[in-house]
């Protein structure tokens, strides 16, 4: 039985060490990936909230003009008639 040369064992040890270091980095990579996904989801939610608030602001302005019906404002803004009615009630108070 032939024994491996010292260089082969040394290289094997280096490979083992390299793999051990990479395995240690896995949780950090998973955490970073989770943070990136969280930031992306947060930005998406922020955009959606901003778009909804823009629609509500437009509806409030149209209600203040007093020219269009609640149904027309709902159609123009993409909000529901119930949403428009609620904005109307809020504006009264």
Phi, psi and omega per residue, in radians:
X1 nan 2.208 -3.094
X2 -1.625 2.323 3.121
X3 -1.486 2.515 3.099
X4 -1.160 2.662 3.114
X5 -1.268 2.772 -3.130
X6 -1.006 -0.701 -3.128
X7 -1.059 -0.677 3.128
X8 -1.123 -0.741 3.112
X9 -1.149 -0.695 3.125
X10 -1.105 -0.761 3.120
X11 -1.130 -0.696 3.108
X12 -1.097 -0.708 3.096
X13 -1.098 -0.705 3.119
X14 -1.127 -0.718 3.108
X15 -1.115 -0.770 3.105
X16 -1.032 -0.803 -3.137
X17 -1.090 -0.751 -3.139
X18 -1.085 -0.771 3.134
X19 -1.148 -0.679 3.115
X20 -1.096 -0.704 3.116
X21 -1.148 -0.706 3.118
X22 -1.129 -0.706 3.131
X23 -1.096 -0.651 3.106
X24 -1.097 -0.514 -3.088
X25 -1.448 -0.247 -3.112
X26 -0.962 -0.880 -3.135
X27 -1.027 -0.663 3.108
X28 -1.104 -0.730 3.125
X29 -1.128 -0.718 3.123
X30 -1.122 -0.720 3.118
X31 -1.106 -0.760 3.138
X32 -1.125 -0.735 3.106
X33 -1.072 -0.727 3.103
X34 -1.101 -0.710 3.099
X35 -1.111 -0.741 -3.139
X36 -1.105 -0.765 3.117
X37 -1.121 -0.680 3.113
X38 -1.113 -0.748 3.107
X39 -1.110 -0.724 3.139
X40 -1.106 -0.781 3.107
X41 -1.099 -0.696 3.122
X42 -1.098 -0.740 3.104
X43 -1.116 -0.712 3.128
X44 -1.099 -0.792 3.113
X45 -1.098 -0.682 3.114
X46 -1.095 -0.737 3.101
X47 -1.077 -0.780 -3.124
X48 -1.106 -0.733 3.110
X49 -1.127 -0.689 3.117
X50 -1.124 -0.718 3.118
X51 -1.143 -0.713 3.120
X52 -1.127 -0.739 3.129
X53 -1.136 -0.628 3.096
X54 -1.117 -0.709 3.106
X55 -1.117 -0.747 3.135
X56 -1.126 -0.700 3.124
X57 -1.107 -0.753 3.100
X58 -1.084 -0.751 3.138
X59 -1.094 -0.725 3.110
X60 -1.057 -0.752 3.130
X61 -1.111 -0.734 3.128
X62 -1.179 -0.653 3.077
X63 -1.096 -0.716 -3.120
X64 -1.115 -0.555 3.109
X65 -1.175 -0.548 3.086
X66 1.241 0.384 -3.083
X67 -1.759 -0.598 -3.062
X68 -1.784 2.715 3.060
X69 -1.391 2.888 3.098
X70 -1.057 -0.641 3.117
X71 -1.145 -0.715 3.120
X72 -1.158 -0.703 3.120
X73 -1.153 -0.703 3.102
X74 -1.061 -0.774 3.137
X75 -1.136 -0.706 -3.112
X76 -1.211 -0.589 -3.051
X77 -1.715 -0.332 -3.067
X78 1.500 0.066 3.059
X79 -1.489 2.915 3.092
X80 -1.471 2.811 3.079
X81 -1.065 -0.608 3.110
X82 -1.130 -0.699 3.089
X83 -1.075 -0.756 -3.128
X84 -1.123 -0.733 3.118
X85 -1.076 -0.701 3.127
X86 -1.146 -0.740 3.097
X87 -1.089 -0.656 3.124
X88 -1.094 -0.781 3.132
X89 -1.133 -0.717 3.109
X90 -1.083 -0.642 -3.120
X91 -1.221 -0.487 3.138
X92 -1.188 -0.575 -3.038
X93 -1.493 nan nan
